[in-house]
């Protein structure tokens, strides 16, 4: 009898294991993928799914091609390779790099394929030079527990994602080159359209969201004819293609980016594209890092037929709900902990050099009556010029020429730091660095401990994080971030209300609007025909 019971128990365990394996197997357009589940069995996770063919050989510097089909069930339990990149940021992981990197990861709470849950597709930041969808701070479990299907993607970076050349333009068949990383994003969205229903997602309710370069990409996707219909809502965290001047991540004209490519070809001693394609990925990366480290998107006439700012001005952007904002202290730490701190004398001088006949107007909203105020004004101007203004202008443009809801936030939390955190050789404090650039990502993803385990997080941080994940998930669900148990978030169109995300979440009129209007006057003058 005991043997019979033991045999029955084993049979039940095997049957349960077989059922679980069957439940984690999903058929995609290229073949079956087999994922894993969280310990409680409520979330299914799929990692490293190819959404395009490896961009190697003749496909290096070509538009992405469909992934090849496979036989049997493909294991999707380990992250795929990150795209080749140099170590240009301290907060990004740089291991397991390859050109064969066009893969994505997916978290789903759906138990059946017909649940039609909202889908969110994350586009990572990193200046278009670094990053991946596999970082701990991009873990999709918290979103899945909010009943969202969460997708993170890779896209080609730097020299591999944005190299342009006259010969590539001729070979393309569309008189364009560069922007391969953006075309990868479109290919990933096409994969979502064609496959996410099998994971319980709704291909007709897709939200794209990203941070920094990922947010710039969101604004570009809203303006691109190639992405029309592939997403239905958009979230931007810190950044958009609405430049203050020539800094940041400018969209170069195609001819200018082609000449950058010709210059690089000469610098590495290559006589043809064939020779460039024959070089190893590491050789190209090292050469790019030494000679021209910043390859980024251009206005190619294909992915972008005109500047993003012009598309929005004409009301030709994707007419979808937009939620966007930035962090209160984007680059504050670099200014207040810098070796040469701005003073009441040096800051106005620097403003006059940069803003010319607009300097007095700028100094009125960024005053410098003494050294202490000058330092704060310099930190604010640096953050606004870096990212705040462009995001503000994006929101304003969509509010004025769009026909969908717009919501704006300011992330204000002075983020706790790791013990003995240093910056510029100085021990930093939360007051020094404040709500720094990219600091909201861990909060949005509910990944505080997972991302930064050494930080002494407070319950206030956990509550803020949970609220932000809920706001983002609600917006993905309905185009409105509001929901039960959350402080009300008014639309931006209603008196330009801003949702301040901090230990206490509050809404208030935009107190800093004079700053951005002043910078906008300067930017418009810079763009005016001469």
C-alpha positions in Angstrom: 0.0 0.0 0.0 2.8 2.4 0.9 4.6 1.6 -2.4 1.3 2.3 -4.2 0.9 5.6 -2.5 4.5 6.5 -3.2 4.0 5.7 -6.8 0.9 7.8 -7.0 2.7 10.7 -5.4 5.5 10.5 -7.9 3.0 10.3 -10.7 1.2 13.4 -9.5 4.4 15.3 -9.2 5.4 14.3 -12.7 2.0 15.2 -14.0 2.1 18.6 -12.3 5.6 19.2 -13.8 4.4 18.2 -17.2 1.3 20.5 -16.9 3.5 23.4 -15.8 5.9 22.9 -18.7 2.9 22.9 -21.1 1.6 26.1 -19.5 4.9 27.9 -20.0 5.2 26.9 -23.7 3.8 29.5 -26.1 3.8 29.3 -29.9 5.2 32.4 -31.6 5.4 33.2 -35.3 9.0 31.7 -35.3 8.4 28.7 -33.1 7.6 27.6 -29.6 9.2 29.2 -26.6 9.4 27.7 -23.1 9.7 30.0 -20.2 9.6 29.8 -16.4 7.4 31.0 -13.6 7.8 32.9 -10.4 7.9 30.7 -7.2 4.2 31.3 -6.6 3.4 30.3 -10.2 1.4 33.5 -10.9 3.8 35.2 -13.3 5.3 33.5 -16.4 8.6 34.9 -17.6 10.3 34.5 -21.0 13.8 35.8 -21.7 16.0 36.2 -24.7 13.3 35.7 -27.4 14.7 36.8 -30.8 12.5 39.3 -32.5 14.8 39.7 -35.6 17.7 37.9 -37.3 21.2 38.4 -36.0 22.5 41.7 -37.5 25.8 40.3 -38.6 27.8 39.9 -41.8 25.8 41.6 -44.6 23.1 42.5 -42.1 25.5 44.7 -40.1 24.2 48.2 -40.8 21.0 47.0 -42.5 17.4 47.2 -41.5 16.4 44.2 -39.3 15.2 41.0 -40.9 12.7 38.5 -39.5 14.1 35.9 -37.1 14.6 32.5 -38.6 12.1 29.8 -37.5 13.2 27.0 -35.2 12.0 23.5 -34.5 10.9 22.2 -31.1 10.6 24.2 -27.9 13.2 26.9 -27.5 14.4 27.5 -23.9 13.6 31.1 -22.9 14.8 31.1 -19.3 18.0 33.1 -19.7 18.6 36.6 -20.8 20.0 36.9 -24.3 23.2 38.8 -25.1 23.4 42.6 -24.7 24.2 44.6 -27.8 27.9 45.5 -28.2 28.7 48.7 -26.3 31.4 50.5 -24.5 31.5 51.2 -20.8 30.4 54.8 -20.8 28.1 54.9 -17.8 28.7 53.6 -14.2 25.1 52.4 -13.6 24.8 50.0 -16.6 26.0 46.4 -16.8 28.4 45.7 -19.6 28.8 41.9 -19.6 27.6 39.3 -22.2 27.8 41.5 -25.3 27.3 40.4 -28.9 26.1 41.7 -32.2 23.5 38.9 -32.1 21.5 40.8 -29.5 18.1 41.5 -31.0 16.1 39.8 -28.3 13.3 40.7 -25.9 12.0 39.6 -22.5 8.4 39.2 -21.4 6.5 38.9 -18.1 2.9 38.0 -18.1 0.3 37.3 -15.4 -2.1 35.8 -17.9 -3.2 32.3 -17.3 -5.0 32.0 -20.7 -4.2 33.4 -24.1 -7.5 35.2 -24.5 -7.2 37.6 -21.5 -6.2 40.6 -23.6 -4.2 42.4 -20.9 -2.6 45.8 -21.5 0.9 45.6 -22.9 3.9 47.8 -22.0 7.1 47.9 -24.0 10.2 49.4 -22.3 12.9 51.1 -24.3 16.0 51.5 -22.2 18.2 54.6 -22.0 21.9 55.0 -22.2 22.5 57.8 -24.7 21.9 55.3 -27.6 25.4 54.0 -26.7 24.7 51.6 -23.9 22.1 49.6 -21.9 19.9 46.6 -22.4 16.5 45.3 -21.5 18.0 42.8 -19.1 19.1 45.1 -16.2 17.7 44.4 -12.7 16.1 47.7 -12.6 14.0 46.7 -15.6 12.6 43.6 -14.1 8.9 43.3 -15.1 7.5 41.3 -12.2 6.0 44.2 -10.4 4.1 45.4 -13.5 2.9 41.8 -14.2 1.5 41.7 -10.6 -0.4 44.9 -11.6 -2.0 42.8 -14.4 0.1 44.1 -17.3 2.2 42.2 -19.8 5.6 43.8 -19.7 8.2 43.6 -22.5 11.8 44.9 -22.4 13.8 45.0 -25.6 17.4 45.4 -26.9 18.3 47.5 -29.9 21.6 48.2 -31.7 23.8 50.9 -30.2 26.5 53.3 -31.1 28.6 52.4 -34.1 26.4 49.4 -34.8 23.0 51.1 -34.4 23.6 54.5 -35.9 26.5 54.4 -38.4 25.6 56.2 -41.6 27.6 56.3 -44.9 26.8 57.4 -48.5 27.3 53.9 -49.7 24.9 52.5 -47.1 22.4 55.1 -48.2 22.7 53.9 -51.8 22.4 50.2 -50.9 19.4 50.7 -48.6 16.8 50.9 -51.4 15.2 53.8 -49.5 17.9 56.4 -49.8 18.6 56.4 -46.0 21.2 55.0 -43.6 21.7 55.0 -39.9 18.9 54.7 -37.4 19.2 50.9 -37.3 18.6 51.0 -33.6 15.3 52.8 -34.1 14.3 50.4 -36.8 15.0 47.6 -34.3 12.5 49.2 -32.0 9.9 49.2 -34.8 10.7 45.5 -35.5 10.2 44.7 -31.8 6.9 46.5 -31.8 5.9 44.5 -34.9 6.8 41.3 -33.0 4.6 42.4 -30.1 1.7 43.1 -32.6 2.1 39.6 -34.1 2.8 37.6 -31.0 1.7 39.2 -27.7 -1.9 37.8 -27.9 -0.4 34.3 -27.4 0.9 35.5 -24.0 -2.4 37.0 -23.0 -1.7 40.5 -24.1 -3.8 42.8 -26.2 -2.0 43.9 -29.4 -4.5 46.8 -29.7 -3.5 48.2 -26.3 0.2 48.7 -26.3 2.1 51.4 -24.4 5.6 52.3 -25.2 7.7 53.9 -22.5 11.3 54.7 -22.0 13.8 56.8 -20.0 16.5 59.3 -21.3 17.5 58.0 -24.7 14.5 55.7 -24.4 12.3 58.7 -23.9 13.9 60.4 -26.9 13.0 57.3 -28.8 9.4 57.4 -27.6 9.1 61.0 -29.0 10.7 59.9 -32.3 8.4 56.8 -32.6 5.4 59.1 -32.1 6.7 61.1 -35.1 7.7 58.2 -37.3 5.4 57.0 -40.1 6.9 53.5 -39.7 5.5 53.2 -36.1 2.0 54.3 -36.8 -0.5 51.9 -35.3 2.0 49.8 -33.4 1.3 51.5 -30.1 -1.6 53.3 -28.5 -0.2 55.2 -25.5 3.2 56.7 -24.7 5.2 57.5 -21.6 8.4 59.5 -21.5 10.8 59.8 -18.6 13.3 62.6 -19.0 13.9 63.6 -22.6 12.5 64.3 -26.1 13.6 65.5 -29.5 12.8 69.2 -28.8 16.3 70.6 -28.4 17.2 73.8 -26.6 20.3 74.2 -28.8 22.9 72.0 -30.3 23.6 69.9 -27.1 22.0 66.8 -25.8 21.1 64.2 -28.5 20.6 66.2 -31.7 19.0 64.7 -34.8 21.7 65.4 -37.3 20.8 65.8 -41.0 21.5 62.7 -43.1 24.3 64.3 -45.0 26.1 65.3 -41.8 25.9 61.8 -40.3 27.1 60.3 -43.6 30.2 62.5 -43.4 30.7 61.3 -39.8 30.7 57.8 -41.3 33.2 58.6 -44.0 35.5 60.2 -41.5 35.3 57.1 -39.3 36.0 54.8 -42.3 39.2 56.8 -43.0 40.2 56.8 -39.3 40.2 53.0 -39.2 42.0 52.6 -42.5 39.1 50.9 -44.3 38.8 51.3 -48.1 35.2 50.0 -48.4 32.1 48.9 -46.6 33.2 45.3 -47.2 36.4 46.0 -45.2 34.4 47.6 -42.4 32.0 44.7 -42.3 34.9 42.3 -42.2 36.3 43.9 -39.0 35.4 42.3 -35.7 32.8 43.9 -33.5 35.4 44.6 -30.8 37.8 46.3 -33.3 35.0 48.6 -34.5 33.9 49.4 -31.0 37.4 50.2 -29.8 38.0 52.4 -32.8 34.7 54.2 -32.3 35.4 54.8 -28.7 38.8 56.3 -29.5 37.9 58.4 -32.6 34.1 59.2 -32.6 32.4 57.8 -29.6 28.9 59.3 -30.2 26.9 57.8 -33.1 23.2 58.6 -32.7 20.0 59.0 -34.7 19.7 61.2 -37.7 16.9 62.7 -39.8 17.1 60.1 -42.5 14.0 60.8 -44.6 12.8 57.3 -43.9 12.3 56.6 -40.2 11.9 60.3 -39.8 10.8 62.3 -42.8 11.3 65.5 -41.0 12.4 66.8 -37.6 10.3 65.5 -34.6 9.5 69.1 -33.6 8.1 69.9 -37.0 5.9 66.7 -37.1 4.4 67.7 -33.8 4.0 71.4 -34.9 1.9 70.2 -37.8 -0.2 67.8 -35.7 1.1 64.8 -37.6 2.3 62.8 -34.6 0.6 59.7 -33.3 -2.5 61.0 -31.6 -2.2 58.9 -28.4 -2.4 59.7 -24.7 1.0 60.9 -23.4 2.3 60.8 -19.8 5.7 62.4 -19.4 8.0 64.3 -16.9 11.4 64.5 -15.6 13.4 64.5 -12.3 13.7 67.6 -10.2 17.5 67.4 -9.9 18.6 65.7 -13.1 22.3 66.7 -13.0 22.4 68.7 -9.8 25.1 66.5 -8.2 27.6 67.3 -11.0 27.2 71.0 -10.4 27.1 71.3 -6.6 29.8 68.7 -6.1 31.9 69.9 -9.0 35.5 71.2 -8.5 34.8 74.6 -9.9 31.5 75.7 -8.4 29.5 78.5 -10.0 29.5 81.8 -8.1 27.6 85.1 -8.3 30.3 86.3 -10.6 31.0 83.3 -12.8 27.5 82.0 -13.4 26.2 85.3 -15.0 29.3 85.4 -17.1 28.7 81.9 -18.3 25.0 82.7 -19.0 25.9 85.7 -21.1 28.4 83.7 -23.2 25.8 81.0 -23.8 22.6 83.0 -24.3 23.8 86.3 -25.7 21.1 88.9 -25.9 18.7 86.6 -24.1 21.0 86.4 -21.0 19.2 89.0 -19.0 15.9 87.2 -19.4 17.6 83.9 -18.4 19.2 85.5 -15.3 15.8 86.8 -14.3 14.5 83.2 -13.8 17.8 81.8 -12.8 19.0 84.6 -10.5 22.5 84.9 -8.9 22.4 87.6 -6.2 24.9 85.7 -4.1 27.1 82.5 -4.3 24.5 80.2 -2.7 21.7 81.2 -5.0 24.0 81.2 -8.0 24.9 77.6 -7.2 21.2 76.5 -7.0 20.4 78.4 -10.2 23.3 76.8 -12.0 22.2 73.4 -10.9 18.6 74.1 -12.1 19.7 75.5 -15.4 22.0 72.6 -16.1 19.2 70.1 -15.4 16.7 72.1 -17.5 19.0 72.5 -20.4 20.0 68.9 -20.3 16.6 67.3 -20.2 13.8 69.3 -18.5 13.2 71.9 -21.3 13.0 69.3 -24.1 10.5 67.2 -22.1 8.4 70.3 -21.2 8.3 71.3 -24.9 7.2 67.9 -25.9 4.3 68.0 -23.5 3.3 71.5 -24.7 3.5 70.5 -28.3 1.3 67.4 -27.8 -1.1 69.3 -25.6 -1.6 72.0 -28.3 -1.7 69.9 -31.5 -2.8 66.5 -30.1 -6.3 65.3 -29.5 -5.5 62.9 -26.6 -5.0 63.4 -22.8 -1.7 64.6 -21.5 -0.3 64.1 -18.0 2.9 65.6 -16.5 4.9 64.6 -13.5 7.9 65.8 -11.5 9.9 63.1 -9.6 11.0 65.0 -6.5 12.3 62.3 -4.1 15.7 63.0 -2.7 16.9 59.4 -3.3 18.7 57.5 -0.5 22.2 56.6 -1.5 24.5 53.7 -0.9 26.8 54.0 2.1 29.9 56.1 1.4 28.6 57.2 -2.1 31.2 59.3 -3.8 30.9 61.8 -6.6 33.8 63.8 -8.0 35.9 62.5 -5.1 33.5 63.9 -2.5 31.2 61.9 -0.2 27.7 62.7 -1.5 24.5 63.1 0.4 20.8 62.8 -0.8 20.5 66.6 -0.5 23.5 67.0 -2.9 22.3 64.7 -5.6 18.5 64.9 -5.0 16.2 63.4 -7.6 18.9 62.5 -10.0 18.8 61.5 -13.7 17.5 57.9 -14.1 16.8 57.7 -10.4 13.1 57.1 -10.9 13.6 53.8 -12.9 13.8 51.6 -9.8 10.6 53.2 -8.4 8.7 52.8 -11.7 9.6 49.1 -11.9 9.1 48.4 -8.2 12.7 47.1 -8.2 14.3 49.1 -5.4 16.0 46.2 -3.5 16.5 44.2 -6.7 18.4 47.0 -8.4 20.2 48.7 -5.5 20.4 46.2 -2.6 23.0 48.2 -0.6 20.7 51.3 -0.3 18.8 51.6 3.0 15.4 52.0 1.4 12.7 53.4 3.6 9.0 52.4 3.8 8.3 55.8 2.2 10.3 54.7 -0.9 8.4 51.5 -1.1 5.1 53.2 -0.9 6.1 55.8 -3.6 7.4 53.0 -5.8 4.1 51.0 -5.5 2.1 54.2 -6.4 4.3 54.9 -9.4 4.0 51.4 -10.8 0.2 51.6 -10.3 0.0 55.0 -12.0 2.0 53.7 -15.0 0.0 50.5 -15.2 -3.3 52.4 -14.9 -2.3 54.7 -17.7 -1.4 51.7 -19.9 -4.7 50.2 -19.2 -6.9 53.2 -19.9 -4.9 56.3 -20.9 -5.6 57.7 -17.4 -3.1 57.1 -14.5 -5.8 57.5 -11.8 -7.2 54.6 -9.9 -8.4 53.4 -6.4 -6.2 54.3 -3.5 -4.0 56.8 -5.4 -3.9 60.6 -5.0 -5.7 62.2 -7.9 -3.6 63.1 -10.9 -5.1 65.9 -12.9 -4.6 66.2 -16.6 -1.9 68.6 -17.7 -4.3 70.6 -19.8 -6.2 71.6 -16.7 -4.2 74.7 -15.7 -0.9 72.9 -16.5 -1.1 70.8 -13.3 2.0 68.8 -12.4 1.9 65.6 -10.3 4.8 65.8 -7.8 6.0 62.3 -7.0 7.6 62.3 -3.5 7.1 60.9 0.0 3.9 62.9 -0.2 2.2 62.8 -3.7 0.6 66.2 -4.6 -0.7 68.0 -7.6 0.1 71.7 -8.1 0.2 74.3 -10.9 3.5 74.6 -12.7 5.5 77.0 -10.6 8.5 76.7 -12.9 6.7 77.6 -16.1 8.5 81.0 -16.4 11.8 79.1 -16.7 10.7 77.0 -19.6 9.0 79.9 -21.4 12.2 81.8 -21.2 14.3 78.9 -22.5 11.6 78.4 -25.2 12.0 82.0 -26.4 15.7 81.4 -26.8 15.2 78.0 -28.6 12.7 79.6 -31.0 15.1 82.4 -31.8 17.9 79.8 -32.5 15.6 77.9 -34.9 14.4 81.0 -36.7 15.7 81.4 -40.4 18.6 83.8 -40.6 
